[in-house]
Amino acid sequence: YAWYANDIAIVLFYAVMGAKDWPAFTHTFMMRFLNGYVEENQLSLAWLAEMQTFLKLREIELYAVIHRSFDVQNLQNPWVEHYMDGRRQRIEDGIPYIEYDFNSLKTVLNG
């Protein structure tokens, strides 16, 4: 449906939500995920640099869906309330969804 890197970013976006240490989780998860991924597919190193863009895209899309589907002035769902807490400001300020250097994963793609 989209770029393969976007598909990977979406998986990471939701996988990281329950983690306490997002950068550490991201590193472990992506190392394992990409090790399996490269057994079946190829991913150019250039796409690693775009992971933050795709994560931000998913963040904004989910923000918009919540605005469409919920009364954001009266949130009753704890997960949605937690997600939305400070989200608008993070989006406006361009703060990465996950503070992580995705280029550190290039060794996995290089073999």
Secondary structure, 3 states (H helix, E strand, C coil): CCCHHHHHHHHHHHHHHHCCCHHHHHHHHHHHHHHHHHHHCCCCHHHHCCHHHHHHHHHHHHHHHHHHHCCCCCCCCHHHHHHHCCHHHHHHCCCCCCCCCHHHHHHHHHC
